[in-house]
Amino acid sequence: MDFKRLYDFLRELERNNSKEWMDAHRKRYQQVRTDLIYWLNDMDATLAAIDDGYYPTTGKKGINRINNNLMFHPHKPIYKDHFGAALDKAPGSADFYLEFGTKGSMLAGGFWRPEPKVLRSIRDALDYDGEEFKKILAKTSFRNTFGGLMEDEKLKTSPKGFSNDHPHIDLLRLKTFAVIHHFSEAEVYKENFKEKVVQVYKEMLPFRRYLNQAVTV
């Protein structure tokens, strides 16, 4: 995978974010996208080989559109400044997301502002066995990899059905249960980048498995 070509294309697109420019460079875009799909296919096979519970997800199925949704975000540019994709994409499960962009790149996973039913299931799990979740978050290698949970909106009071003095009230107030590992463009170019992705995936597994168990009980 020629990641330099990917980043160079994104930088040019960022400077020329228009349908006219994209139409004139459609072949370049398709080549970069196809190369990334092949790379994702390889990563998909690699992760499936190390995780018995992995849900096979081809690059073509996992990769996101580069167009912004202007119906809901009319003030955004026509095209995104990144390529994004999801792997291990079982229906209703915690995400495993990869993003390569001009303003930063990352690996992320979990649930970002899930629907009320899913959020309630996570909170019920925390009510029943929140100590296990806290052990996952407190693990030294986990904190070194992700720093902690993703910062997002949270309730100012306790959610319905839980008291303010609940031992896990700090977690029960959250609306998002996700982690992020940022990486630089220089890291992507290194020969061991694939191994780095695998390492982060493995570190994230107990976190995602806890959430998946919570929403399937």
N, C-alpha and C positions, 0 to 999 in steps of 0.2 A: 504494500500500500504506500503510495507516494503522498504522505501527509503534507509535505511542503506545497505540492500542487493544490491540495485542498485549501490550505490556509491562504495561499496566494489568490485563489479564485474568490474566496470570501472577502478578502480585503478589497479586491477590485469591485466586487458586487456592492460592498458597503459604500464605495465612492460613487457608484453609478446605479443606484437602486431604482431601476425603472424597467418596465416591460420591454421597451425598445432595446435596452442594453442586453437584457436576458435573452431576447429573441436572437440577437446577433451573436451571442455566445452560448447558444443552446447546446451545441455539440460538446463544448468544454464542460458545461454543467453535467450533462449526461455521463461523460466519461468519469468525472470525479465521483458522481453518485454511484455509478456502477462499481468503481474500484472500492468504495466504502462498503457497498453491499457484499462484495466478495470477502472483504476483511471481516465484516460482521458474521458472515457464514462460517468462517474459520473460527472466530471467537465463540460462536454458538456451539460448534462441535467440541471445542476445548472445554467449555463450561459444562456441557452435558456429560463429558467423560469424568468430571471430578465431583459431580453432584447428582446423586441418585434421584433427587426430587426435582431436577431441572425440567422445565417445560420447553421443548424445542421450539425455537423461534427463528425463522430464516431472516436474513438481512432485509429482504424485500418486504417482509411482513412487519419487521421491527422499525424500519426507518421512517421518520416523519417527513411530511411535506415541507418544502422550504418556503412556501407561501404563507404569509401571515393571514389570519382570519379577520379580514377587514369589516365583516358584518358586525362583529362584537368589539373590534378595536380599530375603528375607522381612522384614527390618527397615527397608526403605526405605518412604517414603510411597507411596500408591497412584499418584500422578501425579508426573511430572517437573516441575522448575521451569524448563523451557526447551522451545523448539521446535527440533528438529534436522532436518537434511536433507543428503543426499548428491547431488552432481551429477557429471557425467562418470563415470558409474557402470558402466564396462565390467567384466564378470566377471573377477575375479582381479587387478584393477589397483589401483594406489595410490589411496587415497581423496582426494576433495576434499569437505570437510565444512563446513557452515555451522551455527552455533548462536546462538540468541537467547535469553538467559536472565536471570533476576533477579539472579543472582550473577556475571554476566559473559557476554559474547558473544565469538564468535571465528570465524575461518576457519582450518581445519586441513587437513593433507594428508599422505599417506604411508602407512606400514604400522605399526599399533600391535600389538605382540606377535604377529606373524604365525605361522602354523603352521610346524613344523620344515622342511618341504620348501621353503616360500617363503623362510624365513630362510636356509637353506643356499644358495639361489640368489643371494640378495643378498650373502652372504659370499663366494661364488665370484666374483661380479662385482668386489667390492672387492679380492680377491686378484689378479685379472687387471688391473684398471684403477682402482684406488682413488684415484690421483692426480687423475683427472677428477672424481670425486665430491668430493674435497677442494677443487678449484677452484670448484665450484658453491657449496659451503658458505662459502668464503672471500670470495666476491664482496661488495663493500661494500653494494650495494643489498639483497642477500639477508640479510646480517647486520642491516642497519637494519630490515628488514621482520619478520624472525623471531627475531633474536637468536642463533640457533643451533638445534641439534637439541633436540627435546623431552627433558627429563630423565626417565629411567625406570630400571628395574633393568638391571644389566649383569653379565656374568660376571666373577668375580674372577680367573679364569685364562683361558688361551686356549681357544677352542672346538676341538673334536676336528678334527684334521687341519691345524691351524695352530700355528706356533711362537710362543713368548712374545716373541721378538724380531722378529716380522713388522713391516714398516714401517707397516702400517695396523692394528696390534693394538688401538688405541684404538677404532676403528670396528668391528672384528670382534667385540669383546666385547659390543656393544650387542644388546639384544633388541627395541628399537623404533627405527624409522626414520621419524620424523614431525616436522613443524614446525607452529607455531601462531602466528597473528597475532591478538592480542586487540584489541577495539575497544569503546568506551564506548557507552552508550545515546544520548548526545548526538551522537556521530558518525553513528549510524544515522539520526537525524532530518534530517541535512543533505541538501541537494539532490544533492550529488555522491557519495552513499553507493554508488550503483550503480557509478560509475566507480572508486571505491575498491576494490570487490570485484574488478572486472576487473583492476585494477593488481596486487592481491595474487595473483590467479590466474596472471597472466603471470609474476610473479616466482617463483612456485612451479613453473612448468612444467618447467624443466630438471631440477629435483630429482625430480619425479614421473616424468618421461620416463626418467631414468637407472634408477630403481627398476623401472619397467614393462619396460624392456629387460632388466634383470637377471632378472626372473621369467618372461620369455617365451622366453629363449634355450634 
